[in-house]
Amino acid sequence: MCGMWRTRSSVLILLFVALISLTCVILFYTASPNQLIKWLPAKSLSLGNSWARGIKLMKEYPELDSILQKADMGNKTVIITTLNYAWATPDSMIDLFLESFHTGEGTSRFLNNLVIVSLDQKAYNRCTSIHSHCFILKTKGIDFSGEKRFMTDDYLKMMWRRIEFLRAVLEMGYSFIFTDADIMWFRNPFDHLATDADFQIACDRYNGNPTDLNNAVNGGFNYVKSNDRTIQFYRYWYSSHKLYPGKHDQDVLNYIKHNEEIRKMGLSMRFLDTSYFGGFCEPRKDFTKICTMHANCCVGLKTKLHDLRLMLTDWKNFQSLAIQDRLLQEPLWRTPMQCKI
Ligand SMILES: *[C@@H]1O[C@H](CO)[C@@H](O)[C@H](O)[C@H]1NC(C)=O
């Protein structure tokens, strides 16, 4: 008698639990993430589970998910650049950057996959007038709109904010090519990117060995696959900025790349050949090979703009040559010119 009563009450409890769970499931699938955020107590957002993390990301970066979806190449891959107003004024960096996609070989289609992340309202306004995938990344209390000279306090904050943001993109499940806007796109970079590496990065100077950690990296161009290893790596990279105050992301990466922690993560790193992913640090690469060219080893907006314009002209001249002439006469880059100083 007593045993039967116990059984019946357990059945009731089970039914009750089932009903509650069902309600939760229905709520979960019908409510929008924004509504859910309001219901969740703030503390639960710090939980390590992926659902809470997803909600937290959407709260931190509203609209980002839908922009990434629109820019997706179809395999959860996007191209990302960041922009502040100094680089966004008419006839400035962003215009040269976009022009390079149009004049490159087979690169104009990548404009459909490019997300321009603006760091201030003015840059965002300009973006929306010239491009279809614009995202604004605001930072409380900091105005990123002016020209940020290399290594000033604000410049550093801007660089580190970028690393934090890219980690969020990876967490949302998107792989990306990050490209500075002072990089000209001349050919399809995927032709020279490995498909089996987690993190591939351009170099200021390349020593010929794609897996040698001693290559001097350049943070302006990288291809990162979204997975647990890269997310962990970006967290580690970002958190390392506290250990090296006054250093930017690229320097810190050069310090930490040898660390045991990264080896333990199992992260596979590749260093990109400057013959394909070139720049002014190792100038005058072969026109017939080059995919991207970076105005690196160059300080100052005016100087960069001068040489990038010249570079685009040189590229157009090269393209206007007949195929046989391209092989006959060695075409020459006139750049770096002002950047050399
Ligand atoms: C994703 O798509 C692009 C464009 O079609 C392609 O070039 C690239 O190799 C793809 N990436 C992967 C990891 O399949």
The ligand as a Gaussian input file, in Angstrom:
#p B3LYP/6-31G(d) Opt

LIG

0 1
 C       35.272000      28.709000     -48.879000
 O       34.821000      29.233000     -50.090000
 C       35.769000      29.980000     -50.842000
 C       35.075000      30.599000     -52.022000
 O       34.429000      29.644000     -52.801000
 C       36.924000      29.056000     -51.227000
 O       37.862000      29.739000     -52.008000
 C       37.563000      28.546000     -49.937000
 O       38.610000      27.667000     -50.228000
 C       36.512000      27.835000     -49.080000
 N       37.097000      27.472000     -47.807000
 C       37.049000      26.244000     -47.336000
 C       37.688000      26.026000     -46.009000
 O       36.511000      25.331000     -47.918000

